[in-house]
Amino acid sequence: MQNRLFLFALLLGLAFPMTGEAASKSKSLLPLPFEQYFAGKRGDRDVLKINDFSGKIKAHRIKKLLRSGPILGDRVLLQNNTAVYFPEGYIVSATAQFEKWRPKPGIQIERVATSQDVELNPDYRLIEKIDNQLGRVCLDIPSFSPKTIIQLRKRTDGLISLVKKTQGRFDHIIGQPSETVEVTSALSPSYLSSDKKIRELASRCI
């Protein structure tokens, strides 16, 4: 599996050469939210940015290839459970999900049955840094569910983030409430969501 991911990372560099369009985007390279934290946790300086050339994604950081519609490989899931999207060879968005509880090592999510199968997720404390990482709330979006909170946030450098807070996945097993927080960040509203209404609302934050 690791050899396959290494080959995929190599092919990224060949399939998407650093042409004028991609190179010009280097002028607006913005660090992905929480990347500095995960780099420190790994003990390296590998910090991915919006508009980064996809060839900079190192093989050891790729956990899984994801499919965007009929296309496999223009989106990957990193080891820190952040999905990055690069439809034309450079990163345009990133989606991270934070849960208070996670399956213990060696246990698949679908096999979690009791509280003994999960442990506290140390990365969950990152949600306390949302204001710093994502900027202030630009807009609150009404939700059809009372247990769902949706916000648009904007950083001073122009990065826009869609934040969704929902009920924790393992609450019924643990027996106490928690929140799952999903964060999608991009420079352009068109890459924040497939929901046209949300894209239109995000345009107000620009």
C-alpha positions in Angstrom: 0.0 0.0 0.0 2.8 2.4 0.9 4.6 1.7 -2.4 1.3 2.5 -4.2 1.0 5.8 -2.4 4.7 6.7 -3.2 4.1 6.0 -6.9 0.9 8.1 -6.7 2.8 11.0 -5.2 5.5 10.7 -7.9 2.8 10.7 -10.6 1.3 13.9 -9.2 4.5 15.7 -10.0 4.5 14.4 -13.6 0.8 14.8 -14.2 0.6 18.4 -13.0 3.8 20.3 -14.0 4.4 23.7 -12.4 3.0 25.7 -15.3 2.5 29.5 -15.4 -0.9 29.3 -13.8 0.1 27.2 -10.9 3.3 29.1 -10.4 1.5 32.4 -10.3 -0.6 31.1 -7.4 2.5 30.8 -5.3 2.0 34.5 -4.6 -1.0 33.7 -2.5 0.1 30.6 -0.5 -1.8 30.5 2.7 -1.1 27.8 5.3 -3.9 25.3 5.8 -5.5 25.6 9.2 -3.9 23.6 12.0 -1.0 22.5 9.7 1.7 24.0 11.9 0.3 22.0 14.8 0.5 18.7 12.9 3.9 19.5 11.6 5.1 20.0 15.1 3.5 16.7 16.1 5.3 14.9 13.3 8.6 16.7 14.1 9.0 18.2 10.6 8.4 21.5 8.7 6.1 20.0 6.1 3.3 22.6 6.1 0.9 22.5 3.1 -0.8 25.6 1.9 -3.7 26.7 -0.2 -2.4 27.0 -3.8 0.5 24.7 -3.1 1.6 22.4 -6.0 0.1 19.0 -5.4 3.5 17.4 -6.0 4.5 18.8 -2.6 2.2 16.2 -0.9 4.7 13.6 0.3 3.8 9.9 0.0 4.1 9.2 3.8 1.5 11.8 4.5 -1.2 10.2 2.3 -3.6 7.9 4.1 -6.1 7.2 1.3 -6.9 8.2 -2.2 -10.4 9.8 -2.4 -12.8 10.1 -5.3 -14.2 13.4 -6.6 -17.1 12.3 -8.7 -15.8 10.0 -11.4 -12.2 11.0 -10.8 -10.0 9.1 -8.3 -6.9 10.9 -7.1 -7.7 14.6 -7.3 -8.5 14.5 -3.6 -6.5 12.7 -0.9 -6.9 12.0 2.8 -3.8 12.8 4.8 -2.7 10.9 7.9 -4.1 13.6 10.1 -7.5 13.1 8.6 -7.5 16.2 6.5 -8.8 15.9 3.0 -7.1 18.1 0.4 -8.5 18.8 -3.0 -6.4 19.8 -6.1 -8.6 19.5 -9.3 -6.0 21.2 -11.5 -2.8 20.3 -9.8 -2.7 22.8 -6.9 -4.5 22.7 -3.6 -7.8 24.7 -3.5 -9.4 23.4 -0.4 -9.0 21.3 2.7 -11.5 19.6 5.0 -10.7 18.5 8.5 -12.9 16.7 11.0 -12.5 16.7 14.8 -14.2 14.3 17.1 -13.8 14.1 20.8 -13.6 10.3 20.7 -11.8 8.1 18.2 -11.5 4.3 17.7 -8.6 2.8 19.5 -5.6 1.7 17.3 -6.5 -1.4 15.3 -10.3 -1.0 15.6 -12.2 0.0 12.5 -15.0 2.6 12.9 -17.7 0.2 11.8 -16.6 -2.2 14.5 -16.9 0.2 17.4 -19.5 -1.4 19.7 -18.7 -0.3 23.3 -16.9 2.5 25.2 -13.9 0.1 25.5 -13.4 0.5 21.7 -12.8 4.2 21.8 -10.4 6.7 23.4 -10.1 10.5 23.7 -8.8 12.2 20.6 -5.9 14.5 21.7 -6.3 16.6 18.5 -9.9 17.5 19.6 -8.4 20.4 21.7 -7.7 22.2 18.4 -11.3 23.4 18.3 -10.4 25.7 21.1 -8.1 27.5 18.6 -10.8 28.0 15.9 -10.9 31.8 16.4 -7.1 32.0 15.9 -6.9 29.5 13.0 -10.1 30.4 11.1 -10.8 34.0 12.1 -14.0 35.6 13.3 -17.5 34.5 12.4 -18.6 36.2 9.2 -22.1 34.6 8.9 -24.3 32.2 10.8 -26.2 29.9 8.5 -29.7 28.6 9.6 -29.9 24.8 10.0 -32.9 22.5 9.7 -31.6 20.5 12.7 -31.4 22.0 16.2 -28.3 19.9 16.8 -26.4 21.4 13.8 -24.6 24.7 13.9 -23.2 26.1 10.6 -20.9 29.1 10.4 -18.8 30.9 7.9 -15.5 32.3 9.1 -12.9 34.6 7.5 -9.3 35.0 8.3 -7.5 38.4 7.8 -5.5 36.9 5.0 -8.7 36.1 3.0 -9.1 32.4 3.8 -12.8 31.4 4.2 -13.9 28.5 6.3 -17.2 26.6 6.5 -17.7 25.2 10.0 -20.3 22.5 10.8 -20.9 21.4 14.3 -23.0 18.2 14.7 -23.7 15.6 17.4 -20.8 13.4 18.2 -20.7 10.1 16.4 -20.0 8.0 19.5 -22.3 9.9 22.0 -24.8 7.0 22.2 -21.9 4.6 23.1 -20.1 6.9 25.6 -23.3 8.1 27.2 -22.4 11.8 27.2 -22.8 14.6 24.6 -20.0 15.9 22.4 -19.6 17.7 19.1 -18.1 16.7 15.8 -16.6 19.7 14.1 -16.0 19.7 10.4 -14.0 22.5 8.8 -13.6 23.2 5.1 -11.3 26.0 4.1 -10.7 27.7 0.8 -9.9 31.0 -0.9 -12.9 30.8 -3.3 -16.5 30.1 -2.2 -16.8 27.7 -5.1 -14.6 25.2 -3.3 -16.3 25.4 0.1 -19.4 23.4 -0.7 -21.4 21.7 -3.4 -24.4 23.6 -1.9 -25.2 26.6 -4.2 -26.8 28.5 -1.3 -23.8 28.2 0.9 -21.5 29.3 -1.9 -23.7 32.4 -2.4 -23.6 33.2 1.3 -19.9 32.7 1.4 -19.5 35.3 -1.3 -20.8 37.9 1.1 -17.7 37.2 3.3 -15.2 38.1 0.6 
